[in-house]
């Protein structure tokens, strides 16, 4: 008779299997490798079957915070050996994990939430594993950056994830200046305490007319997506109470610069001579950082001229 553990893992003699609803899946032995397992960013139901199978099968589960990860593992009845791997102990814990991998064990790396290596120190472990000829296997899944991007309404054909901006005001402005002309949607993580001042800095450097979106508590009970210009968003959060929860900021690509209209017109007409208007506008948007819709309208105006 199978012994059910917390609604997830079944043990039957030497056999191990995993049950989701009415579906029983065998827990297969994992090949020795470093597995990068994406975990939910808030809603514990956002976990893939492959991720559960990997966590249930790995010899070692390396966690950014074992206390946080324990909530997820217990939710699905997974009893595996866990060890901490984070920014402050990477120098000590990393070599131990590499040694375990070299000894033929499998290691699943998870962060507190989302995809490992995105704003956490896991890239060091991956680099060390590759240097030692150890196989690295991505197990894709939730990502706060992509969740915010897809719900923002901003262009998603090209985007740049910039992580956290510097906490010091001067360094923050310098960093934002380096992104000012990037022809892609920008994605940032930010502390709720610094959201208002970061938005003010973005208005100062990127311009208040740039489109933006704020994702807060994504996938959780009080999920919120607020969209508008950077100026409007900065004004709102300057007057509002400090928000709670995890924050993602998305900023749309720069508009075509107003001081170079003749150059942009020539670019549009040159591209339109070789391709349809819609594609010409899209190419011009990539090259200038402008909005495709605005460039498309401008191209139609140019074509309507006598």
VOTORPA-911221 format. One record per residue (C-alpha): residue in one letter; y, z, x. Coordinates in nm, 3 decimals. Layout:
BEGIN
['A' [Y Z X]];
...
# end
This chain:
BEGIN
['X' [0.000 0.000 0.000]];
['X' [0.333 -0.100 0.160]];
['X' [0.571 0.181 0.245]];
['X' [0.924 0.088 0.143]];
['X' [1.204 0.227 0.357]];
['X' [1.547 0.238 0.191]];
['X' [1.487 -0.080 -0.006]];
['X' [1.456 -0.303 0.296]];
['X' [1.188 -0.280 0.562]];
['X' [0.821 -0.264 0.469]];
['X' [0.554 -0.128 0.701]];
['X' [0.188 -0.206 0.636]];
['X' [-0.040 -0.105 0.917]];
['X' [0.056 -0.320 1.215]];
['X' [0.237 -0.570 0.994]];
['X' [0.608 -0.559 0.937]];
['X' [0.797 -0.754 0.677]];
['X' [1.139 -0.763 0.518]];
['X' [1.199 -0.776 0.142]];
['X' [1.508 -0.913 -0.029]];
['X' [1.477 -0.899 -0.407]];
['X' [1.133 -1.038 -0.480]];
['X' [1.108 -1.233 -0.154]];
['X' [0.903 -1.089 0.130]];
['X' [0.971 -1.230 0.474]];
['X' [0.766 -1.151 0.784]];
['X' [0.951 -0.990 1.070]];
['X' [0.858 -1.219 1.357]];
['X' [0.858 -1.111 1.722]];
['X' [1.174 -1.229 1.896]];
['X' [1.173 -1.419 2.220]];
['X' [1.345 -1.233 2.504]];
['X' [1.712 -1.330 2.464]];
['X' [2.058 -1.197 2.384]];
['X' [2.122 -1.252 2.012]];
['X' [2.485 -1.253 1.892]];
['X' [2.458 -1.136 1.532]];
['X' [2.751 -1.169 1.291]];
['X' [2.779 -0.877 1.048]];
['X' [2.987 -0.822 0.730]];
['X' [3.364 -0.774 0.763]];
['X' [3.368 -0.541 0.465]];
['X' [3.125 -0.629 0.188]];
['X' [2.776 -0.532 0.309]];
['X' [2.623 -0.804 0.092]];
['X' [2.775 -1.065 0.326]];
['X' [2.482 -1.062 0.567]];
['X' [2.250 -1.356 0.630]];
['X' [1.873 -1.335 0.597]];
['X' [1.841 -1.453 0.957]];
['X' [2.072 -1.173 1.072]];
['X' [1.863 -0.912 0.891]];
['X' [1.542 -1.052 1.037]];
['X' [1.693 -1.050 1.386]];
['X' [1.819 -0.692 1.359]];
['X' [1.485 -0.577 1.221]];
['X' [1.296 -0.745 1.507]];
['X' [1.513 -0.683 1.813]];
['X' [1.394 -0.434 2.073]];
['X' [1.750 -0.309 2.117]];
['X' [2.057 -0.332 1.893]];
['X' [2.376 -0.304 2.099]];
['X' [2.669 -0.187 1.884]];
['X' [3.041 -0.159 1.934]];
['X' [3.016 0.178 1.752]];
['X' [2.670 0.307 1.663]];
['X' [2.811 0.519 1.380]];
['X' [2.968 0.219 1.211]];
['X' [2.660 0.001 1.261]];
['X' [2.431 0.273 1.129]];
['X' [2.584 0.228 0.782]];
['X' [2.475 -0.137 0.776]];
['X' [2.132 -0.073 0.925]];
['X' [2.055 0.210 0.683]];
['X' [2.176 -0.001 0.389]];
['X' [1.895 -0.245 0.464]];
['X' [1.638 0.007 0.584]];
['X' [1.637 -0.115 0.943]];
['X' [1.512 0.136 1.198]];
['X' [1.580 0.001 1.545]];
['X' [1.684 0.151 1.874]];
['X' [2.064 0.132 1.906]];
['X' [2.288 0.167 2.207]];
['X' [2.666 0.159 2.243]];
['X' [2.834 -0.137 2.411]];
['X' [3.214 -0.147 2.391]];
['X' [3.530 -0.196 2.596]];
['X' [3.518 0.148 2.756]];
['X' [3.153 0.152 2.869]];
['X' [3.088 -0.219 2.936]];
['X' [3.072 -0.161 3.311]];
['X' [2.791 0.092 3.272]];
['X' [2.610 -0.031 2.961]];
['X' [2.617 -0.402 3.049]];
['X' [2.387 -0.382 3.355]];
['X' [2.139 -0.170 3.156]];
['X' [2.122 -0.433 2.882]];
['X' [2.081 -0.711 3.139]];
['X' [1.798 -0.514 3.299]];
['X' [1.628 -0.480 2.959]];
['X' [1.662 -0.853 2.900]];
['X' [1.520 -0.932 3.243]];
['X' [1.227 -0.703 3.163]];
['X' [1.141 -0.925 2.864]];
['X' [1.310 -0.735 2.582]];
['X' [1.525 -0.881 2.305]];
['X' [1.879 -0.751 2.251]];
['X' [2.086 -0.804 1.935]];
['X' [2.461 -0.760 1.993]];
['X' [2.680 -0.669 1.695]];
['X' [3.043 -0.566 1.661]];
['X' [3.188 -0.324 1.407]];
['X' [3.252 -0.619 1.177]];
['X' [3.235 -0.996 1.189]];
['X' [3.126 -1.223 1.472]];
['X' [3.069 -1.069 1.816]];
['X' [3.300 -1.175 2.101]];
['X' [3.595 -1.231 1.863]];
['X' [3.845 -0.968 1.986]];
['X' [3.574 -0.750 2.141]];
['X' [3.428 -0.730 2.496]];
['X' [3.099 -0.902 2.422]];
['X' [3.200 -1.211 2.620]];
['X' [3.143 -1.011 2.941]];
['X' [2.783 -0.944 2.846]];
['X' [2.730 -1.308 2.752]];
['X' [2.874 -1.419 3.085]];
['X' [2.645 -1.182 3.274]];
['X' [2.343 -1.297 3.073]];
['X' [2.415 -1.663 3.146]];
['X' [2.469 -1.586 3.515]];
['X' [2.118 -1.434 3.522]];
['X' [1.962 -1.730 3.342]];
['X' [1.907 -1.534 3.021]];
['X' [1.905 -1.725 2.693]];
['X' [2.193 -1.653 2.452]];
['X' [2.134 -1.721 2.080]];
['X' [2.418 -1.719 1.823]];
['X' [2.332 -1.591 1.473]];
['X' [2.637 -1.711 1.275]];
['X' [2.790 -1.541 0.975]];
['X' [3.108 -1.363 0.860]];
['X' [3.439 -1.402 1.042]];
['X' [3.770 -1.249 0.931]];
['X' [3.967 -1.525 1.102]];
['X' [3.786 -1.806 0.919]];
['X' [3.785 -1.617 0.588]];
['X' [4.164 -1.584 0.605]];
['X' [4.215 -1.944 0.717]];
['X' [4.012 -2.093 0.434]];
['X' [4.196 -1.884 0.172]];
['X' [4.544 -1.932 0.319]];
['X' [4.613 -2.281 0.190]];
['X' [4.729 -2.380 0.540]];
['X' [4.597 -2.682 0.735]];
['X' [4.249 -2.615 0.869]];
['X' [4.179 -2.938 1.058]];
['X' [4.317 -2.774 1.372]];
['X' [4.366 -2.402 1.430]];
['X' [4.415 -2.157 1.716]];
['X' [4.284 -1.801 1.704]];
['X' [4.524 -1.586 1.910]];
['X' [4.378 -1.240 1.849]];
['X' [4.616 -0.944 1.874]];
['X' [4.971 -0.994 1.997]];
['X' [5.106 -0.755 2.263]];
['X' [5.233 -0.423 2.129]];
['X' [5.554 -0.431 2.338]];
['X' [5.838 -0.622 2.174]];
['X' [5.938 -0.831 2.476]];
['X' [5.584 -0.936 2.558]];
['X' [5.522 -1.016 2.192]];
['X' [5.821 -1.251 2.181]];
['X' [5.711 -1.422 2.502]];
['X' [5.360 -1.472 2.367]];
['X' [5.489 -1.612 2.038]];
['X' [5.714 -1.853 2.228]];
['X' [5.404 -1.996 2.399]];
['X' [5.263 -2.079 2.054]];
['X' [5.583 -2.219 1.901]];
['X' [5.502 -2.588 1.943]];
['X' [5.123 -2.569 1.904]];
['X' [5.030 -2.838 1.647]];
['X' [4.778 -2.617 1.467]];
['X' [4.756 -2.326 1.226]];
['X' [4.783 -2.000 1.419]];
['X' [4.562 -1.700 1.337]];
['X' [4.637 -1.346 1.450]];
['X' [4.489 -1.001 1.397]];
['X' [4.741 -0.720 1.356]];
['X' [4.763 -0.347 1.300]];
['X' [4.906 -0.250 0.959]];
['X' [5.159 -0.030 1.138]];
['X' [5.301 -0.326 1.332]];
['X' [5.282 -0.590 1.058]];
['X' [5.652 -0.572 0.956]];
['X' [5.788 -0.591 1.310]];
['X' [5.543 -0.867 1.405]];
['X' [5.654 -1.077 1.107]];
['X' [6.018 -1.018 1.205]];
['X' [5.936 -1.140 1.558]];
['X' [5.763 -1.447 1.414]];
['X' [6.072 -1.531 1.210]];
['X' [6.282 -1.493 1.524]];
['X' [6.065 -1.722 1.737]];
['X' [5.878 -1.952 1.498]];
['X' [6.140 -1.975 1.223]];
['X' [6.163 -1.821 0.878]];
['X' [6.076 -2.148 0.708]];
['X' [5.726 -2.173 0.856]];
['X' [5.451 -2.125 0.600]];
['X' [5.236 -1.816 0.639]];
['X' [4.967 -1.606 0.477]];
['X' [4.863 -1.244 0.509]];
['X' [4.499 -1.151 0.447]];
['X' [4.434 -0.782 0.390]];
['X' [4.103 -0.601 0.336]];
['X' [3.918 -0.933 0.306]];
['X' [3.587 -0.914 0.112]];
['X' [3.660 -0.552 0.018]];
['X' [3.756 -0.394 -0.316]];
['X' [4.133 -0.422 -0.259]];
['X' [4.130 -0.768 -0.101]];
['X' [4.469 -0.937 -0.099]];
['X' [4.603 -1.276 0.013]];
['X' [4.981 -1.308 0.012]];
['X' [5.136 -1.648 0.092]];
['X' [5.489 -1.776 0.141]];
['X' [5.737 -1.854 0.416]];
['X' [5.746 -1.625 0.716]];
['X' [6.094 -1.522 0.608]];
['X' [5.977 -1.417 0.262]];
['X' [5.672 -1.238 0.399]];
['X' [5.882 -1.053 0.657]];
['X' [6.127 -0.947 0.387]];
['X' [5.846 -0.822 0.163]];
['X' [5.670 -0.612 0.425]];
['X' [5.998 -0.476 0.564]];
['X' [6.067 -0.324 0.222]];
['X' [5.709 -0.229 0.128]];
['X' [5.513 0.078 0.231]];
['X' [5.293 0.038 0.536]];
['X' [4.985 -0.151 0.413]];
['X' [4.636 -0.016 0.458]];
['X' [4.330 -0.191 0.596]];
['X' [4.253 -0.478 0.830]];
['X' [4.520 -0.749 0.859]];
['X' [4.494 -1.121 0.942]];
['X' [4.810 -1.331 0.978]];
['X' [4.796 -1.710 0.944]];
['X' [5.096 -1.926 1.038]];
['X' [5.116 -2.294 0.957]];
['X' [5.194 -2.563 1.216]];
['X' [5.555 -2.627 1.312]];
['X' [5.749 -2.876 1.105]];
['X' [5.868 -3.188 1.279]];
['X' [6.182 -3.089 1.468]];
['X' [6.502 -3.181 1.286]];
['X' [6.684 -3.281 1.608]];
['X' [6.446 -3.569 1.680]];
['X' [6.434 -3.770 1.354]];
['X' [6.471 -4.109 1.521]];
['X' [6.181 -4.044 1.759]];
['X' [5.958 -3.928 1.475]];
['X' [6.053 -4.229 1.262]];
['X' [5.958 -4.462 1.547]];
['X' [5.629 -4.277 1.593]];
['X' [5.546 -4.303 1.224]];
['X' [5.623 -4.675 1.208]];
['X' [5.427 -4.741 1.525]];
['X' [5.120 -4.561 1.393]];
['X' [5.153 -4.723 1.048]];
['X' [5.135 -5.065 1.212]];
['X' [4.781 -4.984 1.325]];
['X' [4.640 -4.769 1.044]];
['X' [4.688 -4.673 0.677]];
['X' [4.991 -4.460 0.590]];
['X' [4.788 -4.147 0.515]];
['X' [4.606 -4.162 0.848]];
['X' [4.931 -4.242 1.030]];
['X' [5.091 -3.929 0.881]];
['X' [4.788 -3.721 0.981]];
['X' [4.801 -3.849 1.340]];
['X' [5.176 -3.786 1.358]];
['X' [5.120 -3.432 1.230]];
['X' [4.874 -3.366 1.513]];
['X' [5.110 -3.508 1.773]];
['X' [5.431 -3.338 1.655]];
['X' [5.313 -3.021 1.484]];
['X' [5.474 -3.134 1.159]];
['X' [5.329 -3.114 0.810]];
['X' [5.122 -3.416 0.708]];
['X' [5.267 -3.423 0.354]];
['X' [5.627 -3.424 0.476]];
['X' [5.556 -3.694 0.733]];
['X' [5.372 -3.903 0.473]];
['X' [5.673 -3.886 0.239]];
['X' [5.903 -3.980 0.526]];
['X' [5.684 -4.279 0.614]];
['X' [5.692 -4.404 0.255]];
['X' [6.072 -4.379 0.259]];
['X' [6.084 -4.582 0.580]];
['X' [5.854 -4.849 0.434]];
['X' [6.068 -4.876 0.118]];
['X' [6.379 -4.957 0.319]];
['X' [6.493 -5.321 0.295]];
# end
